[in-house]
Amino acid sequence: MVNHNRWQVGFVAATLVAAVLALTPRATAPPEPPTEASAFQLPPGFVIEKVAAPPLVEHPMMACFDERGRLFIAESAGQNCRRRN
């Protein structure tokens, strides 16, 4: 008979639970994001206006407004760089 420590048994049990959860199919798919401005629900007095889209911005990462209300958008190249060791 093999004598296992409690942490080893716990580790194996946690690994099995994680594997079962990872392999269990999802019951429902996540909801699709709205594609048109009319799909959004806004409070009275608010409007949605598209101000940046391809080809002007391809891979937006962050955006903010300055004190004058101007929108600044930072974008990436859309590629992952390989790490050099």
C-alpha positions as CSV (number, residue, x, y, z in Angstrom):
1,M,0.0,0.0,0.0
2,V,1.3,3.4,-1.0
3,N,1.2,6.2,1.6
4,H,0.2,9.5,0.0
5,N,0.3,12.9,1.7
6,R,-2.9,14.9,2.0
7,W,-1.6,17.6,-0.4
8,Q,-0.8,15.0,-3.1
9,V,-4.4,13.6,-2.9
10,G,-5.8,17.1,-2.9
11,F,-3.7,18.1,-5.9
12,V,-4.8,15.1,-7.9
13,A,-8.4,15.7,-6.9
14,A,-8.2,19.4,-7.9
15,T,-6.5,18.5,-11.2
16,L,-9.3,16.0,-12.0
17,V,-12.0,18.6,-11.2
18,A,-10.3,21.2,-13.4
19,A,-10.0,18.7,-16.3
20,V,-13.7,17.8,-16.0
21,L,-14.7,21.5,-15.9
22,A,-12.5,22.3,-18.9
23,L,-13.9,19.5,-21.0
24,T,-17.5,20.0,-20.1
25,P,-19.3,21.7,-23.0
26,R,-20.9,25.1,-22.3
27,A,-24.7,25.0,-22.1
28,T,-25.0,28.4,-23.8
29,A,-22.7,30.5,-25.9
30,P,-21.8,34.1,-24.7
31,P,-24.1,36.7,-26.1
32,E,-22.9,38.5,-29.3
33,P,-22.0,42.1,-28.9
34,P,-24.4,44.6,-30.6
35,T,-23.3,45.4,-34.1
36,E,-25.4,48.5,-34.7
37,A,-26.0,51.6,-32.6
38,S,-29.7,50.8,-32.5
39,A,-29.0,47.7,-30.5
40,F,-27.8,49.8,-27.5
41,Q,-30.1,51.1,-24.9
42,L,-29.2,54.6,-23.9
43,P,-30.6,57.0,-21.3
44,P,-32.6,60.0,-22.6
45,G,-30.3,62.7,-24.0
46,F,-27.4,60.3,-24.9
47,V,-26.4,59.4,-28.5
48,I,-24.0,56.9,-30.1
49,E,-21.9,58.1,-33.0
50,K,-19.2,56.0,-34.8
51,V,-16.1,58.2,-34.9
52,A,-13.3,55.7,-35.7
53,A,-13.5,52.5,-37.8
54,P,-11.4,50.7,-40.3
55,P,-9.4,51.8,-42.3
56,L,-8.7,54.7,-39.9
57,V,-8.3,52.3,-36.9
58,E,-7.6,48.6,-37.3
59,H,-6.6,47.3,-33.9
60,P,-7.7,49.7,-31.1
61,M,-6.4,49.0,-27.7
62,M,-7.3,52.1,-25.5
63,A,-9.2,55.3,-25.9
64,C,-9.7,58.4,-23.7
65,F,-11.0,62.0,-23.9
66,D,-8.9,65.0,-23.0
67,E,-10.1,68.1,-21.2
68,R,-11.3,69.6,-24.5
69,G,-13.4,66.6,-25.4
70,R,-11.1,65.2,-28.1
71,L,-10.9,61.5,-28.5
72,F,-7.5,59.8,-28.5
73,I,-7.2,56.2,-29.6
74,A,-4.1,54.0,-29.1
75,E,-3.8,51.0,-31.4
76,S,-1.5,48.1,-31.9
77,A,0.0,46.6,-35.0
78,G,-2.2,43.5,-34.5
79,Q,0.7,41.1,-34.2
80,N,2.3,39.3,-31.4
81,C,6.1,39.8,-31.2
82,R,8.3,36.8,-30.6
83,R,10.4,37.0,-27.4
84,R,14.1,36.9,-27.9
85,N,16.1,35.2,-25.2
